[in-house]
């Protein structure tokens, strides 16, 4: 599993992940503000630094873990485009209706309003982000109010 926690580029991962944008054109200076430090000189001299190769490259793991890929690196103007996988087509393309006797479920295991009986081809990259990070107490009613107002 690719991880970026503890790396210089983790803030870039978080920025892209929660941006809600399909395409970002960013300047190198904007990226430096996000990561809170300077990019290495090779980022300004070599397009290869921006390659989509996660092996040994913490910067690439950051954008790839957020489901983005780099494109159109412009070293002269110090800009790079980040494009979300599946964009502009999106993540909610639907396949044909499921058969009534089919045991198939959507990847999330849930139906969405207006989409009952359809199977999603892909899920959004945020699906499953909390796996292994949140523990639910068995038998606890998470729908009840957290506190009862004082009765006067």
C-alpha positions in Angstrom: 0.0 0.0 0.0 1.3 3.4 -0.9 1.7 5.8 2.0 2.7 9.4 2.3 2.3 9.9 6.0 5.4 11.5 7.5 6.8 12.6 4.1 7.4 16.1 2.9 4.7 15.7 0.3 1.9 14.4 2.5 0.2 17.9 2.6 0.1 17.8 -1.2 -1.7 14.4 -1.0 -4.3 15.9 1.4 -4.7 19.0 -0.7 -5.5 17.0 -3.9 -7.5 14.4 -2.1 -9.9 16.9 -0.6 -9.9 19.4 -3.4 -13.0 18.0 -5.3 -11.4 19.1 -8.6 -10.9 17.0 -11.6 -7.9 19.1 -12.9 -5.5 21.4 -11.2 -2.9 23.6 -12.8 -0.5 24.6 -10.1 2.6 26.6 -10.0 5.7 25.3 -8.3 5.4 28.1 -5.8 1.8 27.1 -4.9 3.0 23.5 -4.3 5.8 24.8 -2.1 3.3 26.8 0.0 1.2 23.6 0.4 4.2 21.4 1.4 5.7 24.2 3.6 9.1 24.0 2.0 11.1 24.2 -1.2 11.0 21.7 -4.1 14.4 20.3 -4.9 16.3 21.9 -7.8 15.6 18.8 -10.0 11.9 19.6 -9.9 12.7 22.8 -11.8 15.2 21.3 -14.2 13.9 17.8 -15.0 10.5 16.7 -16.3 11.3 13.2 -15.0 10.9 14.5 -11.5 7.2 14.9 -12.2 6.8 11.4 -13.6 4.0 9.1 -12.4 6.3 6.5 -11.0 5.7 5.7 -7.3 8.7 3.5 -6.9 11.0 5.4 -4.6 9.5 8.8 -5.3 7.6 10.2 -2.4 6.3 13.1 -4.4 4.7 10.8 -7.0 3.2 8.7 -4.3 1.5 11.8 -2.9 -0.4 12.7 -6.1 -0.9 9.1 -7.2 -2.3 8.0 -3.8 -4.9 10.8 -4.2 -5.8 9.3 -7.6 -4.1 12.1 -9.6 -1.6 11.9 -12.4 0.7 14.7 -13.6 0.4 16.0 -17.2 1.7 19.0 -19.1 4.7 19.8 -17.0 6.0 23.3 -18.1 9.5 23.9 -16.6 9.8 27.3 -18.2 6.7 28.7 -16.6 7.0 26.4 -13.5 3.5 24.8 -13.8 2.2 21.3 -13.7 -1.3 19.9 -14.3 -2.7 17.2 -11.9 -5.6 15.3 -13.5 -7.9 13.0 -11.5 -8.1 9.4 -12.7 -11.4 9.0 -14.5 -12.0 12.7 -15.0 -13.9 14.1 -16.9 -15.9 10.9 -17.1 -16.3 10.7 -13.3 -16.7 7.8 -11.0 -20.4 7.1 -11.1 -20.8 5.6 -14.6 -23.5 3.0 -14.4 -23.6 -0.5 -15.9 -26.8 -2.2 -17.0 -29.4 -3.0 -14.4 -28.7 -6.0 -12.2 -30.9 -9.1 -12.7 -33.4 -9.5 -9.9 -31.9 -12.8 -8.9 -28.3 -11.5 -9.1 -26.1 -11.7 -6.0 -23.9 -8.9 -7.2 -23.7 -5.8 -5.1 -22.2 -2.3 -5.8 -18.6 -1.9 -4.6 -19.8 0.0 -1.6 -22.4 -2.6 -0.7 -25.1 0.1 -0.7 -27.7 1.5 -3.1 -27.8 5.1 -3.8 -31.1 7.0 -4.3 -32.3 6.7 -7.8 -29.8 4.0 -8.6 -31.3 0.9 -7.0 -30.6 -2.1 -9.1 -27.6 -0.6 -10.8 -23.9 -1.5 -10.3 -21.3 1.3 -10.2 -18.3 0.6 -12.5 -15.9 2.5 -10.2 -16.0 4.1 -6.8 -14.6 7.4 -5.8 -11.1 7.3 -4.4 -12.3 8.5 -1.0 -14.3 5.3 -0.5 -12.6 3.3 2.1 -10.3 6.1 3.4 -11.3 5.3 7.0 -10.7 1.6 6.8 -8.4 0.6 9.7 -8.6 4.1 11.2 -12.0 4.1 12.9 -13.3 1.5 15.3 -17.1 1.2 15.9 -18.4 -0.2 19.2 -20.6 -3.2 18.5 -24.2 -2.7 19.7 -23.8 1.1 20.2 -26.7 3.2 18.7 -24.9 5.9 16.7 -28.2 7.4 15.7 -29.1 8.5 19.2 -28.4 12.1 20.4 -24.9 12.6 21.9 -26.5 14.3 25.0 -30.0 15.0 26.3 -30.9 18.7 26.8 -31.7 19.6 30.4 -35.3 19.6 31.1 -36.5 22.7 33.0 
